C-alpha cells in the first residue's frame, strides 16, 4: 500500500495541525501519480531512482555547508510556481503605481505570489479563469513522470547553463547512455514517437488525477490543452475512468492506494483511449488578447445548470434543441475557417502582407466597403482576406448569440449584458475581428481576436493591442454604471498570447532556477 501523510500532521489525533494547508488538487495528484510510478517501475526501482537523484544532488552540493541526508531518508522536493496570467495581477500593478495596460503586464516579473489579505493574512486568490487547476495537475504529473524517467517529453532549454544543471533522470531504457534515441539534444533533435507516447501517458494520468480531485468527469479539454496546446478536442468516454474513480470513492481513503488499485490505474493509463485531438492555430497575423474582469458579480457555477437545462429543458424555439444544434454548427464553422481557409497559402500570404498596414487600420465595417480595384483582383488580396475575416467574425458572433440565448433559456448568465456591452465596444475598434466571453461564460473574463498592427514597445506589443488597452482603461474610469451607483468592474489585460499546437506550446520540460 502506498500512503501519503502530511509532513506536519499530528498522527496522535484526528485533527490536523493548525498550520497545515490542504490543496486537494496537489494531494490527490501526488497520490495517483506516485502510485502509478511506484507500480509501473516496481518498488525497488522507484526508490533507487530517488536515491540516484539524491546522490547526484549531493555531489553537486558537495562543497556546501549543509550535511547530506542520512541514507535511510529519501526526500523529493517539489516547488510549485504559477504563471502570472492564471491569477489577477491588479494588486501588483496598483502596488507599483502602474496603469492596467498590456505593456505594463508584460513588464511584471514572472511567478509573482498572490497578495495576502490585510486583516487575516490569508492568501487572496483571484483566478482569471484560464484553467489553473488543470495546468497545476498537468504540470505536476508531467514533472514527476519526467523526473523518474518514465516518459520523454518535448524540451525547451532556457539558457546555456541549463543542461549542466539537469537533475531529471533519463527516460526509461537510456539510463546507461547506450542510446540517445528519443531524447531531446542540444541541437533540438528528438524522436517524435517517444514524445507522442510520453504526452499520451501524461494526458491519461493527468485526466484521471484532475477528475479525482474535482470529484467529477468534466469536459477534459482544459487538461488536454495543457498537454497539447491549441486543438479541437473530443472527450474520452466516461466509462474509461468512471468505474475506477467510483472505486476510489468507495474505498474512502484519500491518502493511500492498495497495490491492486495501483495496478488498475497503470492498466487504464497505459491503455487505449478514445479521445481525439485535432491541431488548430491562429494564422500568422492574427493575435489573441484576453482580459481579467474583476470587481463584477461573482460567476456562479454555471456548467452544471447548463447541463441540467440541456437534459431537461433544451427544446426551445421553432426547432427542437435549436440553440444547442446551432452552436455546434457555428463552432464547426469556426474550426473549418481556421484549419482550412486561413491555412491556405494565398490567405496566409495576404494576411502577412497586408494585415499590418491595411486591415489593422480599418474597422470590420470598413472591411465590407468597396476598396480600390487592385485590392480584389486576385486570390489572397486584401479584399479576399477581409472577406474571410468577416466570415470568422460572423461565425463567432453567431456562436455568441446562441450562448447568450441558451443562457437566457437556462436562467444562467453565460454572456451577461455587462460583458456584451464591453465585447461590442471592443469589436468597433480598427483591426478587431471578434470579442466575447471565453470558457463557461460569466462575468470574469473576455477574449479578443484581432489583426496584428505595427509593432510598439520594441516588439512587445502592437498598435491594435495598445488601442484595445486604451479602451479598457477608459472603461475602468467610468465610476458609475449608467448613473445607478453601481461600480463598474475593473478590466485588466493579460499578457498571455495564443499558443500553437505541440512542442513548447503544450507540456514540455523547461529549466528554471530553484
C-alpha positions as CSV (number, residue, x, y, z in Angstrom):
1,X,0.0,0.0,0.0
2,X,1.2,3.5,-0.9
3,X,0.3,6.1,1.7
4,X,0.7,9.8,1.8
5,X,0.9,11.6,5.1
6,X,1.2,15.4,5.6
7,X,4.6,16.3,7.0
8,X,3.3,18.3,10.0
9,X,0.2,16.2,10.6
10,X,-0.4,15.2,14.2
11,X,-1.0,11.4,13.8
12,X,-2.0,11.1,17.5
13,X,-5.2,12.9,16.9
14,X,-7.8,13.0,14.2
15,X,-7.5,16.8,13.7
16,X,-4.9,18.4,11.5
17,X,-2.4,20.9,12.8
18,X,-3.4,24.5,12.7
19,X,-0.8,25.5,10.2
20,X,-1.5,22.7,7.8
21,X,-2.7,23.9,4.4
22,X,-4.6,21.4,2.3
23,X,-4.7,21.5,-1.5
24,X,-6.9,18.7,-2.9
25,X,-5.6,19.0,-6.4
26,X,-2.0,18.7,-5.2
27,X,-2.6,15.9,-2.7
28,X,-4.8,13.7,-4.9
29,X,-2.5,14.2,-7.9
30,X,0.6,13.2,-5.8
31,X,-1.2,10.1,-4.6
32,X,-2.2,8.9,-8.0
33,X,0.9,10.0,-9.8
34,X,3.3,8.4,-7.3
35,X,1.0,5.3,-7.2
36,X,1.3,5.0,-10.9
37,X,5.1,5.4,-10.8
38,X,5.6,3.0,-7.9
39,X,3.5,0.3,-9.6
40,X,4.9,0.7,-13.1
41,X,8.6,0.9,-12.0
42,X,8.3,-1.5,-9.1
43,X,9.1,-0.6,-5.5
44,X,12.8,-1.3,-5.7
45,X,13.4,0.7,-8.9
46,X,11.1,3.5,-7.6
47,X,13.3,4.0,-4.5
48,X,16.5,3.5,-6.4
49,X,15.7,6.4,-8.7
50,X,15.1,8.7,-5.8
51,X,18.4,7.6,-4.3
52,X,20.2,8.2,-7.6
53,X,18.8,11.7,-7.7
54,X,20.0,12.3,-4.1
55,X,23.5,11.1,-4.9
56,X,23.7,13.5,-7.9
57,X,22.3,16.3,-5.8
58,X,24.8,15.6,-3.0
59,X,27.7,15.5,-5.5
60,X,26.5,18.9,-6.9
61,X,26.3,20.3,-3.3
62,X,29.5,18.6,-2.0
63,X,31.1,21.9,-1.3
64,X,28.0,23.3,0.5
65,X,27.9,23.5,4.3
66,X,24.7,21.5,4.6
67,X,25.1,17.9,5.6
68,X,23.7,15.2,3.3
69,X,20.6,13.4,4.3
70,X,21.1,10.1,6.2
71,X,21.0,7.0,3.9
72,X,17.7,5.8,5.3
73,X,15.9,9.1,4.5
74,X,14.8,9.9,0.9
75,X,13.5,13.3,0.0
76,X,11.8,14.6,-3.1
77,X,11.4,18.4,-3.1
78,X,8.7,19.9,-5.4
79,X,8.3,23.7,-5.9
80,X,5.1,24.9,-7.5
81,X,5.0,28.2,-9.4
82,X,2.2,29.7,-11.4
83,X,2.3,32.0,-14.4
84,X,1.1,35.5,-13.7
85,X,-1.8,35.2,-16.1
86,X,-3.5,32.4,-14.0
87,X,-4.2,34.9,-11.2
88,X,-5.3,38.6,-11.2
89,X,-2.4,41.0,-11.2
90,X,-4.4,44.1,-10.5
91,X,-3.0,44.3,-7.0
92,X,0.7,44.1,-8.2
93,X,0.0,46.8,-10.9
94,X,-1.6,49.1,-8.4
95,X,1.2,48.5,-5.9
96,X,3.7,49.7,-8.4
97,X,1.6,52.7,-9.4
98,X,1.2,51.3,-12.9
99,X,-1.9,51.6,-15.2
100,X,-3.7,48.4,-16.3
101,X,-2.3,48.2,-19.8
102,X,-0.9,45.3,-21.9
103,X,2.6,46.9,-21.9
104,X,2.7,47.1,-18.1
105,X,1.5,43.5,-17.7
106,X,4.4,42.4,-19.9
107,X,6.8,44.2,-17.5
108,X,5.9,42.3,-14.4
109,X,8.4,39.8,-13.1
110,X,7.3,36.2,-13.6
111,X,5.7,34.0,-10.9
112,X,4.5,36.7,-8.6
113,X,2.9,35.5,-5.4
114,X,-0.8,36.1,-4.7
115,X,-1.3,39.0,-2.3
116,X,-2.4,38.5,1.3
117,X,-5.5,39.9,3.0
118,X,-4.5,42.7,5.4
119,X,-6.8,41.6,8.2
120,X,-6.4,37.8,8.2
121,X,-3.0,37.3,6.5
122,X,-4.6,34.7,4.3
123,X,-3.6,34.5,0.6
124,X,-6.2,36.2,-1.6
125,X,-6.7,34.1,-4.6
126,X,-8.5,35.7,-7.6
127,X,-8.3,33.4,-10.6
128,X,-8.6,34.6,-14.2
129,X,-10.4,31.5,-15.5
130,X,-7.6,30.1,-17.6
131,X,-7.7,26.6,-16.2
132,X,-5.2,26.9,-13.4
133,X,-6.2,23.7,-11.6
134,X,-5.8,21.7,-14.8
135,X,-2.5,23.3,-15.5
136,X,-1.3,22.6,-11.9
137,X,-2.3,19.0,-12.2
138,X,-0.9,18.5,-15.6
139,X,2.5,20.2,-14.8
140,X,2.8,18.2,-11.6
141,X,2.1,14.9,-13.4
142,X,4.5,15.8,-16.2
143,X,7.3,16.8,-13.8
144,X,7.0,13.6,-11.9
145,X,6.9,11.4,-15.0
146,X,9.9,13.2,-16.5
147,X,11.9,13.2,-13.2
148,X,11.5,9.5,-12.8
149,X,12.5,8.9,-16.4
150,X,9.2,7.1,-17.3
151,X,8.5,9.3,-20.3
152,X,10.3,11.5,-22.8
153,X,8.7,15.0,-23.2
154,X,9.4,17.9,-25.6
155,X,12.0,20.2,-24.1
156,X,12.8,23.8,-24.1
157,X,16.3,24.9,-22.9
158,X,16.4,28.3,-21.1
159,X,20.0,29.5,-21.1
160,X,23.3,27.8,-21.9
161,X,23.9,26.5,-18.4
162,X,20.5,24.7,-18.2
163,X,21.8,21.4,-19.5
164,X,24.6,21.3,-16.9
165,X,22.0,21.7,-14.1
166,X,19.7,19.0,-15.4
167,X,18.6,16.9,-12.4
168,X,15.9,14.8,-14.1
169,X,16.6,11.2,-14.8
170,X,17.0,9.9,-18.4
171,X,13.9,8.2,-20.0
172,X,13.5,4.6,-19.2
173,X,15.8,2.4,-21.3
174,X,18.5,5.0,-21.6
175,X,19.9,5.2,-18.1
176,X,23.3,4.0,-19.1
177,X,23.8,6.2,-22.1
178,X,23.5,3.2,-24.5
179,X,21.5,5.3,-26.9
180,X,20.3,8.8,-27.4
181,X,17.2,7.9,-29.4
182,X,14.1,9.7,-28.1
183,X,16.0,12.2,-26.0
184,X,15.9,15.9,-26.8
185,X,19.5,17.0,-27.6
186,X,21.2,20.5,-27.6
187,X,20.7,20.5,-31.4
188,X,17.0,20.1,-30.9
189,X,16.9,16.6,-32.4
190,X,14.2,14.5,-30.9
191,X,12.2,11.4,-31.6
192,X,8.6,12.5,-32.1
193,X,7.3,9.0,-31.5
194,X,8.8,9.0,-28.0
195,X,7.4,12.4,-27.2
196,X,4.0,11.4,-28.6
197,X,3.9,8.4,-26.3
198,X,5.1,10.5,-23.4
199,X,2.3,13.1,-23.9
200,X,-0.3,10.3,-24.2
201,X,0.8,8.8,-20.8
202,X,0.8,12.3,-19.2
203,X,-2.6,13.1,-20.7
204,X,-4.2,10.0,-19.5
205,X,-2.8,10.2,-16.0
206,X,-3.5,13.9,-15.6
207,X,-7.1,13.5,-16.7
208,X,-7.7,10.8,-14.1
209,X,-6.0,13.0,-11.4
210,X,-8.0,16.0,-12.3
211,X,-11.3,14.1,-12.4
212,X,-10.5,12.6,-9.0
213,X,-9.5,16.0,-7.5
214,X,-12.6,17.8,-8.7
215,X,-14.9,15.0,-7.9
216,X,-16.4,14.5,-11.4
217,X,-15.6,13.7,-15.0
218,X,-15.6,17.1,-16.7
219,X,-15.0,18.0,-20.3
220,X,-11.3,17.2,-20.1
221,X,-10.5,20.0,-22.5
222,X,-8.5,22.1,-20.0
223,X,-6.2,19.2,-19.2
224,X,-5.8,18.3,-22.9
225,X,-5.0,21.9,-23.7
226,X,-2.3,21.9,-21.1
227,X,-0.8,18.8,-22.7
228,X,-1.1,19.6,-26.4
229,X,-1.6,23.4,-26.8
230,X,-4.3,24.7,-29.2
231,X,-6.6,22.0,-30.7
232,X,-10.1,20.7,-31.3
233,X,-10.9,18.1,-28.7
234,X,-13.3,15.2,-28.4
235,X,-13.5,13.9,-24.9
236,X,-12.8,10.3,-23.8
237,X,-15.7,8.1,-22.8
238,X,-16.6,8.3,-19.2
239,X,-16.6,4.5,-18.9
240,X,-12.8,4.6,-19.3
241,X,-12.3,6.2,-15.9
242,X,-15.7,6.2,-14.2
243,X,-15.6,2.8,-12.7
244,X,-12.1,3.3,-11.4
245,X,-13.0,6.7,-9.8
246,X,-16.1,5.3,-8.2
247,X,-14.0,2.5,-6.7
248,X,-11.6,5.2,-5.2
249,X,-14.5,6.9,-3.6
250,X,-15.9,3.7,-2.2
251,X,-12.5,2.8,-0.6
252,X,-12.9,6.0,1.5
253,X,-9.2,6.9,1.8
254,X,-7.8,9.9,0.0
255,X,-4.3,9.3,1.3
256,X,-3.5,5.7,0.3
257,X,-3.6,3.3,-2.6
258,X,-3.5,-0.5,-2.4
259,X,-1.4,-2.5,-4.9
260,X,-4.5,-3.8,-6.7
261,X,-5.9,-0.2,-7.2
262,X,-2.4,1.0,-8.3
263,X,-2.3,-1.8,-11.0
264,X,-5.8,-0.8,-12.2
265,X,-4.5,2.7,-12.6
266,X,-1.5,1.6,-14.6
267,X,-3.7,-0.5,-16.9
268,X,-6.0,2.4,-17.6
269,X,-3.3,5.0,-18.1
270,X,-1.3,2.7,-20.4
271,X,-4.4,1.5,-22.3
272,X,-6.1,2.9,-25.4
273,X,-8.3,5.9,-25.0
274,X,-10.9,7.2,-27.5
275,X,-10.3,10.9,-27.1
276,X,-9.3,12.8,-30.3
277,X,-7.0,15.8,-30.8
278,X,-7.0,17.9,-34.0
279,X,-4.4,20.7,-34.2
280,X,-5.7,24.2,-34.7
281,X,-3.8,27.6,-34.8
282,X,-4.5,31.2,-35.4
283,X,-2.7,32.1,-38.7
284,X,0.3,34.5,-38.6
285,X,-1.1,38.0,-38.5
286,X,-3.9,37.3,-36.1
287,X,-3.4,37.7,-32.4
288,X,-5.2,37.0,-29.1
289,X,-5.7,39.3,-26.2
290,X,-7.5,38.3,-23.0
291,X,-8.8,40.3,-20.1
292,X,-9.3,39.6,-16.4
293,X,-12.5,41.3,-15.3
294,X,-12.5,41.8,-11.5
295,X,-15.0,43.5,-9.2
296,X,-18.1,42.5,-11.1
297,X,-20.6,40.0,-9.8
298,X,-19.4,36.5,-8.9
299,X,-19.8,34.0,-11.6
300,X,-21.9,31.1,-10.3
301,X,-21.2,27.5,-11.1
302,X,-22.9,27.6,-14.5
303,X,-21.8,24.4,-16.2
304,X,-24.0,22.2,-14.0
305,X,-27.1,24.4,-14.6
306,X,-26.5,24.4,-18.4
307,X,-26.1,20.6,-18.5
308,X,-29.3,20.2,-16.5
309,X,-31.1,22.5,-18.9
310,X,-29.6,20.6,-21.8
311,X,-31.0,17.3,-20.4
312,X,-34.5,18.6,-19.3
313,X,-35.5,21.8,-21.0
314,X,-33.4,22.5,-24.1
315,X,-36.3,22.2,-26.6
316,X,-36.5,26.0,-27.3
317,X,-37.5,28.0,-30.3
318,X,-39.1,26.8,-33.6
319,X,-36.9,23.7,-33.7
320,X,-36.0,21.2,-31.0
321,X,-32.6,21.8,-29.5
322,X,-32.2,25.0,-31.5
323,X,-29.5,26.7,-29.5
324,X,-27.5,23.6,-28.9
325,X,-27.6,22.4,-32.5
326,X,-26.9,25.9,-34.0
327,X,-24.0,26.4,-31.5
328,X,-22.5,23.1,-32.7
329,X,-22.8,24.3,-36.3
330,X,-21.2,27.7,-35.5
331,X,-18.3,26.1,-33.7
332,X,-17.7,23.7,-36.6
333,X,-17.7,26.6,-39.0
334,X,-15.1,28.5,-36.9
335,X,-12.9,25.4,-36.8
336,X,-13.2,24.9,-40.6
337,X,-12.3,28.6,-41.2
338,X,-9.1,28.3,-39.1
339,X,-8.0,24.9,-40.3
340,X,-9.0,25.2,-43.9
341,X,-9.4,28.7,-45.4
342,X,-6.9,30.5,-43.1
343,X,-4.5,27.7,-43.6
344,X,-4.3,28.2,-47.4
345,X,-1.1,29.8,-48.6
346,X,-2.8,32.7,-50.5
347,X,-4.8,33.8,-47.5
348,X,-1.8,33.5,-45.1
349,X,0.4,35.4,-47.5
350,X,-2.2,38.1,-47.9
351,X,-2.7,38.5,-44.2
352,X,1.1,38.6,-43.7
353,X,1.5,41.2,-46.5
354,X,-1.5,43.5,-45.9
355,X,-2.6,42.8,-42.4
356,X,-0.3,45.3,-40.6
357,X,-0.7,48.3,-42.8
358,X,-4.2,47.9,-44.3
359,X,-6.5,45.6,-42.4
360,X,-5.3,46.6,-38.9
361,X,-6.0,50.2,-39.6
362,X,-9.7,49.7,-40.6
363,X,-12.7,48.5,-38.7
364,X,-14.7,45.5,-39.7
365,X,-17.4,47.8,-41.1
366,X,-14.8,49.4,-43.3
367,X,-13.6,45.9,-44.5
368,X,-17.1,45.5,-46.0
369,X,-16.9,48.7,-48.0
370,X,-15.6,49.0,-51.6
371,X,-11.8,49.1,-51.9
372,X,-9.5,50.1,-54.7
373,X,-9.8,47.6,-57.6
374,X,-6.1,46.5,-57.2
375,X,-7.0,45.1,-53.8
376,X,-9.5,42.5,-55.0
377,X,-8.3,41.3,-58.4
378,X,-6.6,38.1,-57.1
379,X,-6.9,35.3,-54.5
380,X,-5.3,36.4,-51.3
381,X,-5.8,40.1,-51.9
382,X,-6.7,42.5,-49.1
383,X,-10.3,42.3,-50.2
384,X,-10.2,38.5,-50.2
385,X,-8.6,38.3,-46.8
386,X,-11.1,40.9,-45.4
387,X,-13.9,38.6,-46.6
388,X,-12.5,35.7,-44.7
389,X,-12.1,37.8,-41.6
390,X,-15.7,38.9,-41.8
391,X,-16.8,35.2,-42.2
392,X,-14.8,34.4,-39.0
393,X,-16.3,37.5,-37.2
394,X,-19.9,36.5,-38.2
395,X,-19.4,32.9,-37.1
396,X,-18.1,34.0,-33.7
397,X,-21.0,36.5,-33.3
398,X,-23.5,33.7,-34.2
399,X,-21.8,31.5,-31.5
400,X,-22.2,34.3,-29.0
401,X,-25.9,34.8,-29.8
402,X,-26.5,31.1,-29.3
403,X,-24.7,31.1,-26.0
404,X,-26.5,34.2,-24.8
405,X,-29.8,32.7,-25.9
406,X,-29.0,29.4,-24.2
407,X,-28.1,31.2,-21.0
408,X,-31.4,33.1,-21.0
409,X,-33.3,29.9,-21.6
410,X,-31.5,28.2,-18.7
411,X,-31.5,31.2,-16.4
412,X,-27.7,31.3,-16.4
413,X,-25.7,34.5,-17.3
414,X,-23.4,32.8,-19.9
415,X,-22.9,36.2,-21.5
416,X,-24.1,38.9,-19.1
417,X,-25.3,42.2,-20.5
418,X,-22.3,43.9,-18.9
419,X,-19.9,41.6,-20.9
420,X,-22.0,42.1,-24.1
421,X,-21.5,45.8,-23.8
422,X,-17.7,45.5,-23.3
423,X,-17.3,43.0,-26.1
424,X,-19.4,45.0,-28.6
425,X,-17.5,48.2,-27.8
426,X,-14.2,46.4,-28.3
427,X,-15.4,45.0,-31.7
428,X,-15.9,48.5,-33.0
429,X,-12.1,49.2,-32.9
430,X,-9.9,49.1,-36.0
431,X,-8.3,45.7,-36.5
432,X,-10.6,43.8,-34.2
433,X,-12.1,40.6,-35.7
434,X,-14.2,39.5,-32.7
435,X,-14.6,39.6,-28.9
436,X,-16.6,37.5,-26.5
437,X,-16.7,35.7,-23.2
438,X,-14.5,32.6,-23.0
439,X,-15.0,29.2,-21.4
440,X,-18.2,28.5,-19.5
441,X,-19.0,32.3,-19.6
442,X,-19.7,34.6,-16.8
443,X,-18.6,38.0,-15.6
444,X,-14.8,37.5,-15.0
445,X,-13.1,37.3,-18.4
446,X,-13.1,38.4,-22.1
447,X,-11.2,37.4,-25.2
448,X,-10.4,39.4,-28.4
449,X,-9.1,38.2,-31.7
450,X,-7.5,40.9,-33.8
451,X,-5.3,41.7,-36.8
452,X,-1.8,42.5,-35.5
453,X,-0.8,46.1,-36.1
454,X,2.6,47.8,-36.4
455,X,5.0,46.9,-33.6
456,X,5.2,49.1,-30.5
457,X,7.3,48.8,-27.3
458,X,10.2,47.2,-29.1
459,X,8.0,44.5,-30.5
460,X,6.4,43.6,-27.1
461,X,3.1,44.9,-28.3
462,X,1.4,46.4,-31.4
463,X,-0.8,49.4,-32.2
464,X,-4.1,47.4,-32.2
465,X,-3.3,45.8,-28.9
466,X,-2.5,49.2,-27.4
467,X,-5.8,50.7,-28.6
468,X,-7.8,47.9,-27.1
469,X,-5.9,48.5,-23.8
470,X,-6.8,52.2,-24.0
471,X,-10.5,51.5,-24.5
472,X,-10.4,49.2,-21.5
473,X,-8.6,51.8,-19.4
474,X,-11.3,54.4,-20.3
475,X,-13.9,51.7,-19.4
476,X,-12.4,51.5,-16.0
477,X,-12.5,55.2,-15.5
478,X,-16.3,55.3,-15.7
479,X,-17.1,55.2,-12.0
480,X,-20.8,54.9,-12.3
481,X,-22.7,52.3,-14.3
482,X,-25.5,54.2,-16.0
483,X,-25.7,56.6,-13.1
484,X,-27.3,54.0,-10.8
485,X,-24.5,54.0,-8.3
486,X,-23.1,50.6,-9.2
487,X,-19.3,50.5,-9.5
488,X,-18.1,49.1,-12.8
489,X,-15.9,46.0,-12.9
490,X,-12.2,46.5,-13.4
491,X,-10.9,45.3,-16.8
492,X,-7.2,44.3,-16.7
493,X,-5.5,42.9,-19.9
494,X,-3.4,39.7,-19.6
495,X,-0.1,39.1,-21.2
496,X,-1.0,35.6,-22.4
497,X,-0.8,35.0,-26.2
498,X,-2.4,32.4,-28.5
499,X,-0.3,29.2,-28.5
500,X,0.1,26.8,-31.4
501,X,-0.1,23.1,-31.3
502,X,2.5,20.7,-29.8
503,X,6.2,21.2,-28.9
504,X,6.7,24.1,-26.5
505,X,3.0,25.1,-26.8
506,X,2.0,22.2,-24.6
507,X,3.5,20.2,-21.8
508,X,7.3,20.4,-22.0
509,X,10.4,20.2,-19.8
510,X,11.8,23.7,-19.0
511,X,14.8,24.5,-16.8
512,X,14.2,27.1,-14.2
513,X,16.3,28.2,-11.2
514,X,15.1,26.8,-7.9
